Amino acid sequence: MLETVIFSLLNGLVYGLLLFLLASGLTLIFSMMGVLNLAHAGFYMLAAYFAYTISLYMGFWFGILLAPLIVGLIGGLVERYGLRQVHQFGHVPELIFTFGVAFLLEEVVQFIWGRDQLAYNKPEILEGALFTLFGADFPIYKMFMLIVSVLIFITLFLVLKHTRIGLIIRAAVGHPQVVGMLGHNVPLIFMVTFGVGTALAGLAGAIAGPVLGTYPGMASGLGGIMFVVVIFGGLGSLGGAFIASIMIGLIQTFAIAIDGSLADVLALAGIIVTEETFMYDIWSTTMPQVAPLIPYLMMVVMLIFRPTGLMGARES
Amino acid sequence: MNKFKLMLLGASSLILSAGLPAATVQAENLTIAFIDALSGPFAATGLGSGRELKHAVEKFLNGKEVAGEKLEVEFLELDGKINPKESLVQLQNAISQGAKYIFHNSGSSVGHALVGAINKHNKRNPDNRVLYLNYGAIDPALTGSKCSFWHFMIDANVDMKVSALVDEIAKDKSVKKAFIIGQDYSFGKAFSAAAKKYLADKRPDIEIVGDQLHPIGKVKDFTPYAQKILRSKADVVMTGNWGADMINLAKSVKEIGTEANIYGIYAYGPGVSAVVGESGLGKLSIVTQGHINPPNTPEWAAYTDEFLAKHPGNDMSNERTVYGVQMLGEAFVKAGSTDPLKVAFALEDLEFTTISGDKVVMRGKDHQMQMPLQVMAHAKDGLKYDFDQSGYGVITTSSIPLENNTLETSCEMQRPS
């Protein structure tokens, strides 16, 4: 039992931190511009493909360094020449625009790299196990992912709290109009935030590619989870996004580790469920099967009881 | 709707026929349609098997002499998008273009739709019947409770493959615990049910320590599942997973450091072997039909070489395509006609030696091809044919004879009078 708990904790943490890398940019963009960037997960995928191609010519390290930068640049350009043009027509066209970009990215990736999974592999130095815990190996690469994610979190936190640009970004998140009236170049701030946000998603993609697989379906479903992180954590709150990411990571990992179903709980109470029992399908569904559903349930519950999210300050 | 007129009698066949005494050989037109995914996420598979099928049709059917007439084959490639509705539209399209034989590879849902539609069509249009040659939709129901006289399955069905898989596992007396994992949909469930059934039959002493379904194509990280496998102390992992779900499962199982070996049925081929790479060596076995390494006969090697020379950069991975086409050719000759009704009767209980030297039978009772199956290991060394020029491929380690794969059927065939 203990081994399961410790191992699930570690794995949940790694997955949660990866989610945070993805969602941190999204939450900044969303709270600042009021636009849910549906293409965010697409940039995550694009970076994994870039990192793969770069790694073929220049090695793994250049791959994870350059791919996020390129993707961040593309993100900035999409904001400057796409989203900003659409902005004047209101939020719905903006949303539809990012929806279109998401589709475009997925098709472009398949067009260039094909539909099969790519052999994007870890470098030799990160291959192998760091330590063995109750007979299970903990890979060096997972520790690498953990460290990178934590470093990014600390950097983001410091930049936002203790620098001038951070101050302006925080102000723009809360009160964009006021910041504009104070003479700051709000469109530029938007563009930079969008670029940095997509670059963070890119970094997540580049380091996740070798372990979670680099294939056209790698981003599917992630968009929804990221949305949950943003809503659950609260608008404009990096801290909230952090907590929400870790929670989702842990819950999803633990849900798979536990094998129980409602029928088992009922059995404890002395009620035996058989195939003839009313709604047998619901009682017999096991935790691992429900696992993907839990984050969305969390979001619904949060919206009912605390619409501002865990640490959010405003509602819209 | 690519329409390819096949190359007709080339110069070589002209020279050949000139040497024959019968000088006046008439030509007969025969239309064959291939319905599969030619666009969308599974296009790579569909286009690949289409290429192999077209090559086999050109080689074995085009120009074949049936009842004194030379066949002139027209080959239609139609995009069914692994979607039952789209596939039925394409079936109508094929029939209206005069197709008598429908080949199809991927998707049991499409298979069921085609069987239903063809049953109806043949009942209403006795003068214009079509035959369905299925070489990849392997739901056992298609040759069981839903069997049809107009359908022939040219591949081992799920039950046959899982039964063979269990045979292979049963050989190893040190195996005490098995873990079953699969994708949460009809196929994953069918695989799991079959695995449990045959384990109970053949090795009741093996304890099933896990029976897990996971959402199909949605799992990003298989580590929690791998940890469960490790914790269960399983000696073998049995899975029907394919595509990314197979690759990522194999990677996670390797990474967590279990001793368990993985037994799959789809864990090889273009786009898979290369990515599984290092992590599958010595850990991954596959049960499937046909021969890849070694090719088993010089004829099969020569055929593969010819195909690869004509389609550089592609791989040959569906030997059963050739069985289907060659068998159809034999049935034409036996029936002395290309009329689907006569050919269907001729195909029943037709015995046949494949290009790679295996004896196979098209069982008349349920139209399920009976064939030996091969156990292959994911490997790097000793390969004549790798996949995707990656150096990785599969190598045959043992064979499971036809007799062991002969299963009972629940089929009650309705034959036309």
Interface residues (C-beta under 8 A of the other chain):
Chain A: E3 T4 F7 S8 N11 Y15 G114 R115 D116 Q117 L118 A119 N121 A129 T132 G135 A136 D137 P139 V211 L212 G213 Y215 P216 G217 M218 S220 G221 L222 Q252 T253 I256 A257 P288 Q289 P292
Chain B: P41 F42 A43 A44 D184 Q212 L213 H214 P215 G217 K218 K220 D221 T223 P224 Y225 Q227 K228 L230 R231 G243 A244 I247 N248 K251 E255 I256 G257 P270 G271 V272 A274 V275 G277 S390
